[in-house]
Amino acid sequence: MWELVKAGGWLMIPLVICSIFTVAITIERFIRLKKSMVLPSSLYMKANSSVKDVVQHMEQSKDLQQSTLGRVLTAGYASKNQSEQYARAQMEVTASQEIGYLEKNINFLGTLSAVAPLLGLLGTVIGIIEAFLMIDIGTNSDPVLMMPGISKALITTAAGMLIAVPALFAHRYFQRLVQEYVAELEQQSTLFHAALFYKKAPEVESQDIQKAS
């Protein structure tokens, strides 16, 4: 392997760096984008949840500050004594920050998938140029003199493709995964907001009736 890197020339250095970043970001995103860390099932709301359900939900859950959904719901619950517009705004601000964390480094994967084949192509061009220069400046026209340049061209091209293909797959996969998470996050946040401000627990409703009478 090291012999291939040496044969590929100096352009193998940025290609190796690209491969390291690709592997590191892919592993980090796999760990960070586990569903249990983004949308834990213990925090899921039901369509018919009441205020009492919401309060118990928030007090008993252990995933509030350890998950994306939990932090968004906490922002809304902390504003339960304010107006519903204020609580919605707080949840939206927190959600936008959390979505930014979910999308972190994913675009960089896309950049790596585009840059790696270009670096490989540059290596191809440089290798071909070196191969023809060896013929021009050589004392004879032995085609064997072209072999180092051609091998450099092929190695860098192959390395660029080997990095770009997994990086592109990872970029598309994580991009799609985040889109699905965002859609579910919006749904759960809407259900939570509705339960917190528009649905009252039975005992609260009875108290309101008694006060009115």
PyMOL CGO cylinders between C-alpha atoms (Angstrom):
from pymol import cmd
from pymol.cgo import CYLINDER

trace = [
    CYLINDER, 0.00, 0.00, 0.00, 2.76, 2.43, 0.93, 0.3, 1, 1, 1, 1, 1, 1,
    CYLINDER, 2.76, 2.43, 0.93, 4.49, 1.63, -2.37, 0.3, 1, 1, 1, 1, 1, 1,
    CYLINDER, 4.49, 1.63, -2.37, 1.34, 2.66, -4.25, 0.3, 1, 1, 1, 1, 1, 1,
    CYLINDER, 1.34, 2.66, -4.25, 1.16, 5.91, -2.33, 0.3, 1, 1, 1, 1, 1, 1,
    CYLINDER, 1.16, 5.91, -2.33, 4.81, 6.64, -3.14, 0.3, 1, 1, 1, 1, 1, 1,
    CYLINDER, 4.81, 6.64, -3.14, 4.30, 5.73, -6.80, 0.3, 1, 1, 1, 1, 1, 1,
    CYLINDER, 4.30, 5.73, -6.80, 1.32, 8.09, -7.02, 0.3, 1, 1, 1, 1, 1, 1,
    CYLINDER, 1.32, 8.09, -7.02, 3.50, 11.12, -6.30, 0.3, 1, 1, 1, 1, 1, 1,
    CYLINDER, 3.50, 11.12, -6.30, 2.85, 14.20, -4.20, 0.3, 1, 1, 1, 1, 1, 1,
    CYLINDER, 2.85, 14.20, -4.20, -0.83, 14.38, -5.18, 0.3, 1, 1, 1, 1, 1, 1,
    CYLINDER, -0.83, 14.38, -5.18, -1.43, 11.28, -3.10, 0.3, 1, 1, 1, 1, 1, 1,
    CYLINDER, -1.43, 11.28, -3.10, -0.94, 13.41, 0.02, 0.3, 1, 1, 1, 1, 1, 1,
    CYLINDER, -0.94, 13.41, 0.02, -4.14, 15.48, -0.44, 0.3, 1, 1, 1, 1, 1, 1,
    CYLINDER, -4.14, 15.48, -0.44, -5.94, 12.33, -1.57, 0.3, 1, 1, 1, 1, 1, 1,
    CYLINDER, -5.94, 12.33, -1.57, -4.93, 10.50, 1.61, 0.3, 1, 1, 1, 1, 1, 1,
    CYLINDER, -4.93, 10.50, 1.61, -6.09, 13.52, 3.65, 0.3, 1, 1, 1, 1, 1, 1,
    CYLINDER, -6.09, 13.52, 3.65, -9.44, 13.43, 1.83, 0.3, 1, 1, 1, 1, 1, 1,
    CYLINDER, -9.44, 13.43, 1.83, -9.82, 9.75, 2.61, 0.3, 1, 1, 1, 1, 1, 1,
    CYLINDER, -9.82, 9.75, 2.61, -9.09, 10.35, 6.30, 0.3, 1, 1, 1, 1, 1, 1,
    CYLINDER, -9.09, 10.35, 6.30, -11.69, 13.12, 6.48, 0.3, 1, 1, 1, 1, 1, 1,
    CYLINDER, -11.69, 13.12, 6.48, -14.23, 10.96, 4.65, 0.3, 1, 1, 1, 1, 1, 1,
    CYLINDER, -14.23, 10.96, 4.65, -13.83, 8.05, 7.07, 0.3, 1, 1, 1, 1, 1, 1,
    CYLINDER, -13.83, 8.05, 7.07, -13.78, 10.29, 10.16, 0.3, 1, 1, 1, 1, 1, 1,
    CYLINDER, -13.78, 10.29, 10.16, -16.88, 12.28, 9.18, 0.3, 1, 1, 1, 1, 1, 1,
    CYLINDER, -16.88, 12.28, 9.18, -18.79, 9.15, 8.16, 0.3, 1, 1, 1, 1, 1, 1,
    CYLINDER, -18.79, 9.15, 8.16, -18.12, 7.44, 11.49, 0.3, 1, 1, 1, 1, 1, 1,
    CYLINDER, -18.12, 7.44, 11.49, -18.92, 10.62, 13.46, 0.3, 1, 1, 1, 1, 1, 1,
    CYLINDER, -18.92, 10.62, 13.46, -22.22, 11.14, 11.62, 0.3, 1, 1, 1, 1, 1, 1,
    CYLINDER, -22.22, 11.14, 11.62, -23.23, 7.48, 12.05, 0.3, 1, 1, 1, 1, 1, 1,
    CYLINDER, -23.23, 7.48, 12.05, -22.79, 7.87, 15.80, 0.3, 1, 1, 1, 1, 1, 1,
    CYLINDER, -22.79, 7.87, 15.80, -24.37, 11.33, 16.05, 0.3, 1, 1, 1, 1, 1, 1,
    CYLINDER, -24.37, 11.33, 16.05, -27.37, 10.55, 13.84, 0.3, 1, 1, 1, 1, 1, 1,
    CYLINDER, -27.37, 10.55, 13.84, -28.58, 7.50, 15.71, 0.3, 1, 1, 1, 1, 1, 1,
    CYLINDER, -28.58, 7.50, 15.71, -32.34, 7.77, 16.02, 0.3, 1, 1, 1, 1, 1, 1,
    CYLINDER, -32.34, 7.77, 16.02, -32.15, 7.25, 19.78, 0.3, 1, 1, 1, 1, 1, 1,
    CYLINDER, -32.15, 7.25, 19.78, -30.03, 10.41, 20.04, 0.3, 1, 1, 1, 1, 1, 1,
    CYLINDER, -30.03, 10.41, 20.04, -32.26, 12.49, 17.77, 0.3, 1, 1, 1, 1, 1, 1,
    CYLINDER, -32.26, 12.49, 17.77, -35.83, 11.24, 18.19, 0.3, 1, 1, 1, 1, 1, 1,
    CYLINDER, -35.83, 11.24, 18.19, -36.05, 8.89, 21.19, 0.3, 1, 1, 1, 1, 1, 1,
    CYLINDER, -36.05, 8.89, 21.19, -39.31, 6.95, 21.27, 0.3, 1, 1, 1, 1, 1, 1,
    CYLINDER, -39.31, 6.95, 21.27, -39.80, 7.85, 24.95, 0.3, 1, 1, 1, 1, 1, 1,
    CYLINDER, -39.80, 7.85, 24.95, -40.53, 11.46, 23.91, 0.3, 1, 1, 1, 1, 1, 1,
    CYLINDER, -40.53, 11.46, 23.91, -43.06, 10.71, 21.18, 0.3, 1, 1, 1, 1, 1, 1,
    CYLINDER, -43.06, 10.71, 21.18, -46.36, 12.52, 21.57, 0.3, 1, 1, 1, 1, 1, 1,
    CYLINDER, -46.36, 12.52, 21.57, -49.78, 11.13, 20.72, 0.3, 1, 1, 1, 1, 1, 1,
    CYLINDER, -49.78, 11.13, 20.72, -52.42, 13.06, 18.78, 0.3, 1, 1, 1, 1, 1, 1,
    CYLINDER, -52.42, 13.06, 18.78, -54.83, 13.01, 21.74, 0.3, 1, 1, 1, 1, 1, 1,
    CYLINDER, -54.83, 13.01, 21.74, -52.34, 14.03, 24.45, 0.3, 1, 1, 1, 1, 1, 1,
    CYLINDER, -52.34, 14.03, 24.45, -53.56, 16.44, 27.12, 0.3, 1, 1, 1, 1, 1, 1,
    CYLINDER, -53.56, 16.44, 27.12, -51.79, 18.99, 29.31, 0.3, 1, 1, 1, 1, 1, 1,
    CYLINDER, -51.79, 18.99, 29.31, -51.55, 16.41, 32.10, 0.3, 1, 1, 1, 1, 1, 1,
    CYLINDER, -51.55, 16.41, 32.10, -49.93, 13.96, 29.68, 0.3, 1, 1, 1, 1, 1, 1,
    CYLINDER, -49.93, 13.96, 29.68, -47.47, 16.63, 28.57, 0.3, 1, 1, 1, 1, 1, 1,
    CYLINDER, -47.47, 16.63, 28.57, -46.47, 17.51, 32.14, 0.3, 1, 1, 1, 1, 1, 1,
    CYLINDER, -46.47, 17.51, 32.14, -45.94, 13.86, 33.08, 0.3, 1, 1, 1, 1, 1, 1,
    CYLINDER, -45.94, 13.86, 33.08, -44.15, 13.33, 29.79, 0.3, 1, 1, 1, 1, 1, 1,
    CYLINDER, -44.15, 13.33, 29.79, -41.64, 16.09, 30.53, 0.3, 1, 1, 1, 1, 1, 1,
    CYLINDER, -41.64, 16.09, 30.53, -41.11, 15.25, 34.20, 0.3, 1, 1, 1, 1, 1, 1,
    CYLINDER, -41.11, 15.25, 34.20, -40.57, 11.52, 33.77, 0.3, 1, 1, 1, 1, 1, 1,
    CYLINDER, -40.57, 11.52, 33.77, -38.47, 11.48, 30.62, 0.3, 1, 1, 1, 1, 1, 1,
    CYLINDER, -38.47, 11.48, 30.62, -34.71, 10.99, 30.90, 0.3, 1, 1, 1, 1, 1, 1,
    CYLINDER, -34.71, 10.99, 30.90, -33.98, 11.96, 27.31, 0.3, 1, 1, 1, 1, 1, 1,
    CYLINDER, -33.98, 11.96, 27.31, -34.77, 15.68, 27.49, 0.3, 1, 1, 1, 1, 1, 1,
    CYLINDER, -34.77, 15.68, 27.49, -31.26, 17.14, 27.37, 0.3, 1, 1, 1, 1, 1, 1,
    CYLINDER, -31.26, 17.14, 27.37, -29.67, 14.17, 25.63, 0.3, 1, 1, 1, 1, 1, 1,
    CYLINDER, -29.67, 14.17, 25.63, -31.61, 14.31, 22.38, 0.3, 1, 1, 1, 1, 1, 1,
    CYLINDER, -31.61, 14.31, 22.38, -32.53, 16.77, 19.66, 0.3, 1, 1, 1, 1, 1, 1,
    CYLINDER, -32.53, 16.77, 19.66, -36.28, 16.37, 20.17, 0.3, 1, 1, 1, 1, 1, 1,
    CYLINDER, -36.28, 16.37, 20.17, -35.88, 16.67, 23.93, 0.3, 1, 1, 1, 1, 1, 1,
    CYLINDER, -35.88, 16.67, 23.93, -34.12, 20.03, 23.69, 0.3, 1, 1, 1, 1, 1, 1,
    CYLINDER, -34.12, 20.03, 23.69, -36.80, 21.38, 21.35, 0.3, 1, 1, 1, 1, 1, 1,
    CYLINDER, -36.80, 21.38, 21.35, -39.61, 20.24, 23.64, 0.3, 1, 1, 1, 1, 1, 1,
    CYLINDER, -39.61, 20.24, 23.64, -37.81, 21.67, 26.66, 0.3, 1, 1, 1, 1, 1, 1,
    CYLINDER, -37.81, 21.67, 26.66, -37.67, 25.08, 24.97, 0.3, 1, 1, 1, 1, 1, 1,
    CYLINDER, -37.67, 25.08, 24.97, -41.45, 25.01, 24.50, 0.3, 1, 1, 1, 1, 1, 1,
    CYLINDER, -41.45, 25.01, 24.50, -42.19, 23.65, 27.95, 0.3, 1, 1, 1, 1, 1, 1,
    CYLINDER, -42.19, 23.65, 27.95, -40.05, 26.35, 29.58, 0.3, 1, 1, 1, 1, 1, 1,
    CYLINDER, -40.05, 26.35, 29.58, -42.31, 28.94, 27.91, 0.3, 1, 1, 1, 1, 1, 1,
    CYLINDER, -42.31, 28.94, 27.91, -45.61, 27.30, 28.90, 0.3, 1, 1, 1, 1, 1, 1,
    CYLINDER, -45.61, 27.30, 28.90, -46.57, 30.32, 31.02, 0.3, 1, 1, 1, 1, 1, 1,
    CYLINDER, -46.57, 30.32, 31.02, -46.00, 32.69, 28.09, 0.3, 1, 1, 1, 1, 1, 1,
    CYLINDER, -46.00, 32.69, 28.09, -48.14, 33.12, 25.01, 0.3, 1, 1, 1, 1, 1, 1,
    CYLINDER, -48.14, 33.12, 25.01, -48.36, 30.29, 22.52, 0.3, 1, 1, 1, 1, 1, 1,
    CYLINDER, -48.36, 30.29, 22.52, -46.67, 32.46, 19.85, 0.3, 1, 1, 1, 1, 1, 1,
    CYLINDER, -46.67, 32.46, 19.85, -43.71, 33.02, 22.17, 0.3, 1, 1, 1, 1, 1, 1,
    CYLINDER, -43.71, 33.02, 22.17, -43.40, 29.32, 22.94, 0.3, 1, 1, 1, 1, 1, 1,
    CYLINDER, -43.40, 29.32, 22.94, -43.62, 28.46, 19.25, 0.3, 1, 1, 1, 1, 1, 1,
    CYLINDER, -43.62, 28.46, 19.25, -40.87, 30.99, 18.46, 0.3, 1, 1, 1, 1, 1, 1,
    CYLINDER, -40.87, 30.99, 18.46, -38.61, 29.50, 21.15, 0.3, 1, 1, 1, 1, 1, 1,
    CYLINDER, -38.61, 29.50, 21.15, -39.15, 26.01, 19.79, 0.3, 1, 1, 1, 1, 1, 1,
    CYLINDER, -39.15, 26.01, 19.79, -38.45, 27.15, 16.24, 0.3, 1, 1, 1, 1, 1, 1,
    CYLINDER, -38.45, 27.15, 16.24, -35.20, 28.86, 17.24, 0.3, 1, 1, 1, 1, 1, 1,
    CYLINDER, -35.20, 28.86, 17.24, -34.04, 25.78, 19.14, 0.3, 1, 1, 1, 1, 1, 1,
    CYLINDER, -34.04, 25.78, 19.14, -35.08, 23.51, 16.26, 0.3, 1, 1, 1, 1, 1, 1,
    CYLINDER, -35.08, 23.51, 16.26, -33.11, 25.57, 13.72, 0.3, 1, 1, 1, 1, 1, 1,
    CYLINDER, -33.11, 25.57, 13.72, -30.00, 25.29, 15.90, 0.3, 1, 1, 1, 1, 1, 1,
    CYLINDER, -30.00, 25.29, 15.90, -30.47, 21.55, 16.33, 0.3, 1, 1, 1, 1, 1, 1,
    CYLINDER, -30.47, 21.55, 16.33, -30.99, 21.03, 12.60, 0.3, 1, 1, 1, 1, 1, 1,
    CYLINDER, -30.99, 21.03, 12.60, -27.72, 22.87, 12.02, 0.3, 1, 1, 1, 1, 1, 1,
    CYLINDER, -27.72, 22.87, 12.02, -26.01, 20.36, 14.32, 0.3, 1, 1, 1, 1, 1, 1,
    CYLINDER, -26.01, 20.36, 14.32, -27.62, 17.47, 12.46, 0.3, 1, 1, 1, 1, 1, 1,
    CYLINDER, -27.62, 17.47, 12.46, -26.38, 18.80, 9.12, 0.3, 1, 1, 1, 1, 1, 1,
    CYLINDER, -26.38, 18.80, 9.12, -22.87, 19.48, 10.41, 0.3, 1, 1, 1, 1, 1, 1,
    CYLINDER, -22.87, 19.48, 10.41, -20.09, 18.22, 8.06, 0.3, 1, 1, 1, 1, 1, 1,
    CYLINDER, -20.09, 18.22, 8.06, -22.57, 16.60, 5.65, 0.3, 1, 1, 1, 1, 1, 1,
    CYLINDER, -22.57, 16.60, 5.65, -21.96, 19.24, 2.99, 0.3, 1, 1, 1, 1, 1, 1,
    CYLINDER, -21.96, 19.24, 2.99, -18.24, 18.73, 3.52, 0.3, 1, 1, 1, 1, 1, 1,
    CYLINDER, -18.24, 18.73, 3.52, -18.72, 15.09, 2.52, 0.3, 1, 1, 1, 1, 1, 1,
    CYLINDER, -18.72, 15.09, 2.52, -20.28, 16.34, -0.71, 0.3, 1, 1, 1, 1, 1, 1,
    CYLINDER, -20.28, 16.34, -0.71, -17.29, 18.61, -1.26, 0.3, 1, 1, 1, 1, 1, 1,
    CYLINDER, -17.29, 18.61, -1.26, -14.89, 15.72, -0.71, 0.3, 1, 1, 1, 1, 1, 1,
    CYLINDER, -14.89, 15.72, -0.71, -16.81, 13.57, -3.21, 0.3, 1, 1, 1, 1, 1, 1,
    CYLINDER, -16.81, 13.57, -3.21, -16.35, 16.33, -5.80, 0.3, 1, 1, 1, 1, 1, 1,
    CYLINDER, -16.35, 16.33, -5.80, -12.74, 17.27, -5.00, 0.3, 1, 1, 1, 1, 1, 1,
    CYLINDER, -12.74, 17.27, -5.00, -11.27, 13.74, -4.84, 0.3, 1, 1, 1, 1, 1, 1,
    CYLINDER, -11.27, 13.74, -4.84, -11.88, 12.83, -8.53, 0.3, 1, 1, 1, 1, 1, 1,
    CYLINDER, -11.88, 12.83, -8.53, -10.61, 16.25, -9.59, 0.3, 1, 1, 1, 1, 1, 1,
    CYLINDER, -10.61, 16.25, -9.59, -7.38, 15.63, -7.69, 0.3, 1, 1, 1, 1, 1, 1,
    CYLINDER, -7.38, 15.63, -7.69, -7.19, 12.22, -9.36, 0.3, 1, 1, 1, 1, 1, 1,
    CYLINDER, -7.19, 12.22, -9.36, -7.71, 13.83, -12.76, 0.3, 1, 1, 1, 1, 1, 1,
    CYLINDER, -7.71, 13.83, -12.76, -4.98, 16.37, -12.00, 0.3, 1, 1, 1, 1, 1, 1,
    CYLINDER, -4.98, 16.37, -12.00, -2.68, 13.48, -11.14, 0.3, 1, 1, 1, 1, 1, 1,
    CYLINDER, -2.68, 13.48, -11.14, -3.59, 11.85, -14.44, 0.3, 1, 1, 1, 1, 1, 1,
    CYLINDER, -3.59, 11.85, -14.44, -2.67, 14.95, -16.40, 0.3, 1, 1, 1, 1, 1, 1,
    CYLINDER, -2.67, 14.95, -16.40, 0.60, 15.44, -14.51, 0.3, 1, 1, 1, 1, 1, 1,
    CYLINDER, 0.60, 15.44, -14.51, 1.52, 11.76, -14.94, 0.3, 1, 1, 1, 1, 1, 1,
    CYLINDER, 1.52, 11.76, -14.94, 0.88, 11.85, -18.70, 0.3, 1, 1, 1, 1, 1, 1,
    CYLINDER, 0.88, 11.85, -18.70, 2.89, 15.06, -19.03, 0.3, 1, 1, 1, 1, 1, 1,
    CYLINDER, 2.89, 15.06, -19.03, 5.81, 13.51, -17.14, 0.3, 1, 1, 1, 1, 1, 1,
    CYLINDER, 5.81, 13.51, -17.14, 5.60, 10.39, -19.32, 0.3, 1, 1, 1, 1, 1, 1,
    CYLINDER, 5.60, 10.39, -19.32, 5.89, 12.37, -22.56, 0.3, 1, 1, 1, 1, 1, 1,
    CYLINDER, 5.89, 12.37, -22.56, 8.61, 14.60, -21.11, 0.3, 1, 1, 1, 1, 1, 1,
    CYLINDER, 8.61, 14.60, -21.11, 10.70, 11.50, -20.41, 0.3, 1, 1, 1, 1, 1, 1,
    CYLINDER, 10.70, 11.50, -20.41, 10.51, 10.61, -24.10, 0.3, 1, 1, 1, 1, 1, 1,
    CYLINDER, 10.51, 10.61, -24.10, 11.38, 14.16, -25.20, 0.3, 1, 1, 1, 1, 1, 1,
    CYLINDER, 11.38, 14.16, -25.20, 14.38, 14.63, -22.96, 0.3, 1, 1, 1, 1, 1, 1,
    CYLINDER, 14.38, 14.63, -22.96, 15.58, 11.02, -23.05, 0.3, 1, 1, 1, 1, 1, 1,
    CYLINDER, 15.58, 11.02, -23.05, 18.59, 9.93, -25.06, 0.3, 1, 1, 1, 1, 1, 1,
    CYLINDER, 18.59, 9.93, -25.06, 16.46, 7.32, -26.79, 0.3, 1, 1, 1, 1, 1, 1,
    CYLINDER, 16.46, 7.32, -26.79, 12.79, 6.69, -27.50, 0.3, 1, 1, 1, 1, 1, 1,
    CYLINDER, 12.79, 6.69, -27.50, 12.38, 3.68, -25.25, 0.3, 1, 1, 1, 1, 1, 1,
    CYLINDER, 12.38, 3.68, -25.25, 8.66, 3.48, -24.28, 0.3, 1, 1, 1, 1, 1, 1,
    CYLINDER, 8.66, 3.48, -24.28, 9.67, 1.96, -20.95, 0.3, 1, 1, 1, 1, 1, 1,
    CYLINDER, 9.67, 1.96, -20.95, 10.65, 5.47, -19.83, 0.3, 1, 1, 1, 1, 1, 1,
    CYLINDER, 10.65, 5.47, -19.83, 6.97, 6.39, -19.94, 0.3, 1, 1, 1, 1, 1, 1,
    CYLINDER, 6.97, 6.39, -19.94, 5.93, 3.75, -17.41, 0.3, 1, 1, 1, 1, 1, 1,
    CYLINDER, 5.93, 3.75, -17.41, 6.51, 5.77, -14.19, 0.3, 1, 1, 1, 1, 1, 1,
    CYLINDER, 6.51, 5.77, -14.19, 4.41, 8.68, -15.46, 0.3, 1, 1, 1, 1, 1, 1,
    CYLINDER, 4.41, 8.68, -15.46, 1.62, 6.42, -16.70, 0.3, 1, 1, 1, 1, 1, 1,
    CYLINDER, 1.62, 6.42, -16.70, 1.53, 4.45, -13.45, 0.3, 1, 1, 1, 1, 1, 1,
    CYLINDER, 1.53, 4.45, -13.45, 1.33, 7.73, -11.50, 0.3, 1, 1, 1, 1, 1, 1,
    CYLINDER, 1.33, 7.73, -11.50, -1.60, 8.80, -13.69, 0.3, 1, 1, 1, 1, 1, 1,
    CYLINDER, -1.60, 8.80, -13.69, -3.49, 5.53, -13.15, 0.3, 1, 1, 1, 1, 1, 1,
    CYLINDER, -3.49, 5.53, -13.15, -2.83, 5.38, -9.40, 0.3, 1, 1, 1, 1, 1, 1,
    CYLINDER, -2.83, 5.38, -9.40, -4.06, 8.91, -8.69, 0.3, 1, 1, 1, 1, 1, 1,
    CYLINDER, -4.06, 8.91, -8.69, -7.13, 8.40, -10.86, 0.3, 1, 1, 1, 1, 1, 1,
    CYLINDER, -7.13, 8.40, -10.86, -8.04, 5.17, -9.07, 0.3, 1, 1, 1, 1, 1, 1,
    CYLINDER, -8.04, 5.17, -9.07, -7.41, 6.73, -5.64, 0.3, 1, 1, 1, 1, 1, 1,
    CYLINDER, -7.41, 6.73, -5.64, -9.63, 9.70, -6.47, 0.3, 1, 1, 1, 1, 1, 1,
    CYLINDER, -9.63, 9.70, -6.47, -12.49, 7.45, -7.55, 0.3, 1, 1, 1, 1, 1, 1,
    CYLINDER, -12.49, 7.45, -7.55, -12.12, 5.15, -4.55, 0.3, 1, 1, 1, 1, 1, 1,
    CYLINDER, -12.12, 5.15, -4.55, -12.50, 8.14, -2.24, 0.3, 1, 1, 1, 1, 1, 1,
    CYLINDER, -12.50, 8.14, -2.24, -15.24, 9.92, -4.19, 0.3, 1, 1, 1, 1, 1, 1,
    CYLINDER, -15.24, 9.92, -4.19, -17.69, 7.02, -4.51, 0.3, 1, 1, 1, 1, 1, 1,
    CYLINDER, -17.69, 7.02, -4.51, -18.05, 6.22, -0.77, 0.3, 1, 1, 1, 1, 1, 1,
    CYLINDER, -18.05, 6.22, -0.77, -18.05, 9.93, 0.08, 0.3, 1, 1, 1, 1, 1, 1,
    CYLINDER, -18.05, 9.93, 0.08, -20.91, 10.54, -2.37, 0.3, 1, 1, 1, 1, 1, 1,
    CYLINDER, -20.91, 10.54, -2.37, -22.92, 7.60, -1.02, 0.3, 1, 1, 1, 1, 1, 1,
    CYLINDER, -22.92, 7.60, -1.02, -22.40, 8.77, 2.56, 0.3, 1, 1, 1, 1, 1, 1,
    CYLINDER, -22.40, 8.77, 2.56, -23.35, 12.35, 1.64, 0.3, 1, 1, 1, 1, 1, 1,
    CYLINDER, -23.35, 12.35, 1.64, -26.62, 11.30, -0.01, 0.3, 1, 1, 1, 1, 1, 1,
    CYLINDER, -26.62, 11.30, -0.01, -27.47, 8.87, 2.78, 0.3, 1, 1, 1, 1, 1, 1,
    CYLINDER, -27.47, 8.87, 2.78, -26.96, 11.36, 5.60, 0.3, 1, 1, 1, 1, 1, 1,
    CYLINDER, -26.96, 11.36, 5.60, -28.72, 14.10, 3.65, 0.3, 1, 1, 1, 1, 1, 1,
    CYLINDER, -28.72, 14.10, 3.65, -31.78, 11.91, 3.25, 0.3, 1, 1, 1, 1, 1, 1,
    CYLINDER, -31.78, 11.91, 3.25, -31.64, 10.78, 6.89, 0.3, 1, 1, 1, 1, 1, 1,
    CYLINDER, -31.64, 10.78, 6.89, -31.58, 14.36, 8.17, 0.3, 1, 1, 1, 1, 1, 1,
    CYLINDER, -31.58, 14.36, 8.17, -34.56, 15.26, 5.96, 0.3, 1, 1, 1, 1, 1, 1,
    CYLINDER, -34.56, 15.26, 5.96, -36.55, 12.40, 7.51, 0.3, 1, 1, 1, 1, 1, 1,
    CYLINDER, -36.55, 12.40, 7.51, -35.53, 13.47, 11.01, 0.3, 1, 1, 1, 1, 1, 1,
    CYLINDER, -35.53, 13.47, 11.01, -36.52, 17.08, 10.36, 0.3, 1, 1, 1, 1, 1, 1,
    CYLINDER, -36.52, 17.08, 10.36, -39.97, 16.02, 9.13, 0.3, 1, 1, 1, 1, 1, 1,
    CYLINDER, -39.97, 16.02, 9.13, -40.54, 13.90, 12.26, 0.3, 1, 1, 1, 1, 1, 1,
    CYLINDER, -40.54, 13.90, 12.26, -39.15, 16.65, 14.48, 0.3, 1, 1, 1, 1, 1, 1,
    CYLINDER, -39.15, 16.65, 14.48, -41.65, 19.13, 13.04, 0.3, 1, 1, 1, 1, 1, 1,
    CYLINDER, -41.65, 19.13, 13.04, -44.52, 16.68, 13.54, 0.3, 1, 1, 1, 1, 1, 1,
    CYLINDER, -44.52, 16.68, 13.54, -43.66, 15.92, 17.15, 0.3, 1, 1, 1, 1, 1, 1,
    CYLINDER, -43.66, 15.92, 17.15, -43.07, 19.60, 17.96, 0.3, 1, 1, 1, 1, 1, 1,
    CYLINDER, -43.07, 19.60, 17.96, -46.47, 20.52, 16.51, 0.3, 1, 1, 1, 1, 1, 1,
    CYLINDER, -46.47, 20.52, 16.51, -48.23, 17.81, 18.54, 0.3, 1, 1, 1, 1, 1, 1,
    CYLINDER, -48.23, 17.81, 18.54, -46.43, 18.93, 21.71, 0.3, 1, 1, 1, 1, 1, 1,
    CYLINDER, -46.43, 18.93, 21.71, -47.29, 22.60, 21.13, 0.3, 1, 1, 1, 1, 1, 1,
    CYLINDER, -47.29, 22.60, 21.13, -50.94, 21.74, 20.47, 0.3, 1, 1, 1, 1, 1, 1,
    CYLINDER, -50.94, 21.74, 20.47, -51.18, 19.61, 23.60, 0.3, 1, 1, 1, 1, 1, 1,
    CYLINDER, -51.18, 19.61, 23.60, -49.48, 22.27, 25.70, 0.3, 1, 1, 1, 1, 1, 1,
    CYLINDER, -49.48, 22.27, 25.70, -51.67, 25.20, 24.65, 0.3, 1, 1, 1, 1, 1, 1,
    CYLINDER, -51.67, 25.20, 24.65, -54.85, 23.92, 23.06, 0.3, 1, 1, 1, 1, 1, 1,
    CYLINDER, -54.85, 23.92, 23.06, -55.81, 20.83, 25.05, 0.3, 1, 1, 1, 1, 1, 1,
    CYLINDER, -55.81, 20.83, 25.05, -56.62, 20.91, 28.73, 0.3, 1, 1, 1, 1, 1, 1,
    CYLINDER, -56.62, 20.91, 28.73, -56.55, 18.07, 31.19, 0.3, 1, 1, 1, 1, 1, 1,
    CYLINDER, -56.55, 18.07, 31.19, -59.99, 16.94, 32.47, 0.3, 1, 1, 1, 1, 1, 1,
    CYLINDER, -59.99, 16.94, 32.47, -59.36, 18.27, 35.97, 0.3, 1, 1, 1, 1, 1, 1,
    CYLINDER, -59.36, 18.27, 35.97, -58.33, 21.65, 34.57, 0.3, 1, 1, 1, 1, 1, 1,
    CYLINDER, -58.33, 21.65, 34.57, -61.48, 21.83, 32.49, 0.3, 1, 1, 1, 1, 1, 1,
    CYLINDER, -61.48, 21.83, 32.49, -63.70, 20.99, 35.49, 0.3, 1, 1, 1, 1, 1, 1,
    CYLINDER, -63.70, 20.99, 35.49, -61.99, 23.73, 37.52, 0.3, 1, 1, 1, 1, 1, 1,
    CYLINDER, -61.99, 23.73, 37.52, -62.68, 26.24, 34.75, 0.3, 1, 1, 1, 1, 1, 1,
    CYLINDER, -62.68, 26.24, 34.75, -66.36, 25.21, 34.71, 0.3, 1, 1, 1, 1, 1, 1,
    CYLINDER, -66.36, 25.21, 34.71, -66.63, 25.59, 38.48, 0.3, 1, 1, 1, 1, 1, 1,
    CYLINDER, -66.63, 25.59, 38.48, -65.03, 29.06, 38.34, 0.3, 1, 1, 1, 1, 1, 1,
    CYLINDER, -65.03, 29.06, 38.34, -67.39, 30.11, 35.55, 0.3, 1, 1, 1, 1, 1, 1,
    CYLINDER, -67.39, 30.11, 35.55, -70.43, 28.96, 37.57, 0.3, 1, 1, 1, 1, 1, 1,
]
cmd.load_cgo(trace, "trace")
